[in-house]
Amino acid sequence: MPVIDMPIKELESYFGSSIKPKDFEEYWSKQIEEVKNYKFEYEIIEKDFNNKQAKYYEIYFKGIDGAKIYAKYICPISNKKVPVVLHFHDYKESSKGWHHLTRYSGIGYSVVAMDCRGQGGKSEDIGGYKGPTVSGHIIDGLDDEIDNMYYRKVYLDGYILSKIIESFEEIDINKFITFGKGQGAALALVVAALNKNIKKCSMQYPFLSDFKRVWDMDLDIDAYEGIRYYFRWFDPMHLKENEIFEKLGYIDIVNFTGMLNCQLLMGTGLLDTICPPSTQYAVFNNANCEKKHIVFHKYGHEINNFFENENLKFMLFK
């Protein structure tokens, strides 16, 4: 039985504590419509790695607010269309290196890996947030309009990139996968929820889930630290608690699960103190799609080769 969270039986029947805004689906439907009318502007630059098995590219595209967003793209050399993995990185990191990403060529897959704006890679964050930006991207824009919240922009950056990828002649649109860990898992889920052409979503220890539960457990530290600081600085009496968590509900990935219609694979370590297991179970339990949850009792928020092996099996199309 886990020592940091609920017993297994309670986890299996837990659906979350956070508030879902009444207009959640309507709001995100409007965002999809906005992207449909968006002028996709991107540049692809080929890199010379002298690999006879694959071609390498850098992609620069215009994000939802005009920010310049960066992604790596590797495509195996093939005389037929190939599957594609849209790969997202964990919080405060950047896209994996070319060597790491080349592994997808080994199974005949292409891969696109995006740098989240303003984090460890080449994507720019042009700012403009009302309110504090000193701690944690979760609260960036929390005092502003929903459209100016940091993660609303990142989610739409990922969605725009997924639509750009669909236009590539070499891509098999019927074999489109999203993948990520932590923050990357959140992006993989959200983009799969917004883009109905995505067939599989694979994720491990998802971040940005069930904010209220994290706060109630006093685990609003590390990746979630912005929530704690926000209340300490601006609402120490918790007078706006419901208002704050309702607004965070627009970026809470639990609320996107009802929009999924792809296959879902999820891995959870019951010793995870960064993204508590209950917040991960809330994601899985609310998903109504074809799904599989792999639970590791003695693992936390860490690399897990056993999940990597299961992920490979999941990604392969029959």
N, C-alpha and C positions, 0 to 999 in steps of 0.2 A: 504494500500500500504506500502511495506517495506521502512524504512527510511535509511537503511545502504547499499542498493544495488539497482538493477533495479526494475522497476514496474513489476508486475506479467506477463503482456503480453510480455514484453521483455525477461523475464526469460524463458518463455515457448518456445521462438524461439532462445535462445542463445546456441551456440554449442562450445564455448570455444575460447580462445585467444592464447593458447600455441602452440609451434611448434611441429609437429610430424615428427620425423626423417624418411627419405625416405626408410630406410632399417629396419624400426621398426619390421614388421612382420617377416622378414627374420632373424633378430637378435634373436627374442624370439623363433622362430622355432628351431634355433640352440641350444638354451638353453634347450628346451624340449628333443632334441636328445641327448644332453649331459647327462641329467638325465636318459634317457633310458639305457645308457651304464654305469650308476653309480652303484657302488656296495653298496646296502642298508645295512648299519650296524646299528643295534639298539638292545636295551636291554629293556625288560619289567619286572618291579618289582611289585609284588602284595602287596597292603597295606591292613592291617586288620582293618576295621572300624566296623566289626561285624554287617553289614547291610544284612539282609536276602533277600533284594530285589535287590541288585546290588553288583557288584565287582568293586574294585578300583585299579588302577595301575599307576605307574610312567613310562614314556617312555623316554629313552635317545637315541638320534640318531645322526649320523654324518651328519652335514650340508654340503652345497655345497663345502666349502673350508676346511672341516675337523673339524670345530668347533663343540663342544658338545652342542646339542640343547635339551631342556627339554619340556615335555608336560605331562599333566594330562589326564587320560583316565578312564571313568566310563562307565560300561556296565550293563544294567539291566539283571537279571537272567531270561532267557527265553529258551523255547525249540524250538524256531524258530529264523531265522535271523532278526536283528533289524536295523532300520534306524540309521544314524549317523550324528551328527552336528559337523563340524570342526569350533571351536569357537576361534576368535582372539580378543586380547585386544587392548585398546586404547594406545595412545602414552605415553611413559615413565612409563607405568604401568606393570602389569604382569597378568598371567592367573588368573581367578577368583578362590576363595577358593572352597574346596571340598563341603561345604554345599551349596553354590550358584549353583554349577554345578550339584548337585544331582537332581535339579528340572527336568532335562531332563528325569530322570528315571520315573518320574510320568506320562509321556506320552509314556513310553515304548521305549524311544530313548537312544542311547549311545551318548557320547560326548567326543571329544578330544580337549584339549585347550593348545595351544602352547605358550611358553614364547619367545618373540622376543629377539634376541641376544643382550646382553649388556644393556638391560633395567632393569625393576624392578624385574625380576624373576631369574631363575636358568640357563638360557641359556648363554653360554659364547660367547664373541666377541673376536676373536684372533687378530683383528686389521690388521695392515699392510697397512694402507691407506696412499697414497701420498697426501700431502696437509693438511689443518687445520682440527682438530677434536674438537676444543674448543667449538663450538656452533652448535648444530643441526645435526641430522643424515642425513638430506637431502643433505648436502654438503660434507658428508664424502665420499672421493674418487672422488670428482668432478674434481680434477686436475689429476686424474689417468685414467687408462683404464676403459671402461664401466664395465668390469667384476669385477672391484674392488670397485664399488659403493656400499655403505652399503645396500640400498634397493634392489638392484639386488640380493644380497645374501639372504636377508630376504624373498623376494618373492619366491626364489627357495627353501629355507628351508621349507616354507609352502607347496610348490608343492611336494617336496620329502615326507613330512609327509602325504600328501593326498594319495600318491602312496603306502606308507607303510600301511596305514589304509585299502586300498583295499584288502590287502592280509589276513586280519583277517577273519577267518572262520565264526565268528558270525555276521558279518556286511552284510546288504542287500545293495549291490552296486547300486541297482536301486533306493535307497532312501537316497541319499547323499546330504547334505546341508552344505553350508558355511554361517557363520554369524559373524558380528562384527560391532563395532561403532568407528568412527574416524579413527585412523590408522587401527583398526581391520576391518573396513568396506573396506578400500583399499585392505587389504590382502584377505578378503573374495571375492572381485571382481576379483582380479588378479588370485588367485588360481582357481576360477571357470572358468576364461577365458582360463587358461592353461590346466586344466583337464576337458576333455569333458564328463567324467562320472558324474560330479556334476550336479544335477537336479534342485536345487534351490539355489539362493543366496539372503540373506537378509542383509540389511545394513542401518545404520543410520548415518547421518552427516559425509560422507566420507572425509577423509584427503588425502593428496598427489594428489590433483586434480587441474589442470589448474593453474600451478605455475605463469604464466605470468599475469593472471587476479589478483591473490593475490597481486603480486608485483605492478601492476598498481593501485590497490585500497589502497596502503600503509598499507595493513594489513599483511605484512610480519613481524609479531610479534608473540609472543607466540609460537605456534607449528611451524610456518613458519619462525622464526627469523633468521635461518641460511642463508636464501637468502639475507636478508638485510645486515647482517654482511659480507657476502662474497663480495658483491659489495662495501661496505664501505672500506674493507681492501685491496681488490685486483683489483677492477675495478671501482674506484670512478667516472671516466669519461664515464663509460658504453661503452667502446670501444669493449668489447667482449660480449655484451648483447645477440645478436642472437646466438652466439656459446654456451653460457652458457645455455640458455633456450632450445636450440636444444638437448643438452646433457641431461638436466633434462627431456626431452621428453621421454627418454627410460624408466623412472620410473613413468611417469604421467599416472594415472589410466584412464584418458579420452581416451588415446590411446589404452587401452585394451578392451574397450567396444565393438568394432567391432568383437572381438573374442568370445563373449558370445553366448551360444546357450541354456541357461537354463532359468528358470523363475526368475524374478528379482523383489524384493520388496525394496523400498527405502523410508526413512523418512527424511524430512527436516524441520528445524525450520527457519522461515524467519528472526529471530532476532539473528542468529548465526554470531558472529564476529570472531570466531576461524577459522571456515571453511565457508567462505562466501557463501550464497545461490546460487549465480551465478555459482560458481565452482561446486556445487552439481548438479545444473540443467544441466551443460555441460555433466556430466556423464550420467544422465538419458536421456537427449535428443539424445545423440549419440548411445545409446544402441538400437539394432535392434531386441532384443528378446522379448518374452512375458513379459510385465512389468507393475508395478503399483507404482505410486508415491503418498505418503501421505504427505501433506503439513500442517504444524502447524504455523499459523500466529503469535501467541504470545509466541512461544517457541524459545529458542536459542540452544546452545550446552550443552544439559542437559538431564538427565533421564526423560523419558516421558512414563508414564504408558499406555497412549492411544496407543502409538506405540507398546508397549510390547504386548498388547492384540491383535492387528492386526497381529503382528509377529507370535503369537501362531497359529492363524487361518491359516496363510500362510504356516507355517512349516508342518502342518498336511497333510499327504497324504490320498487321498480318497481310 
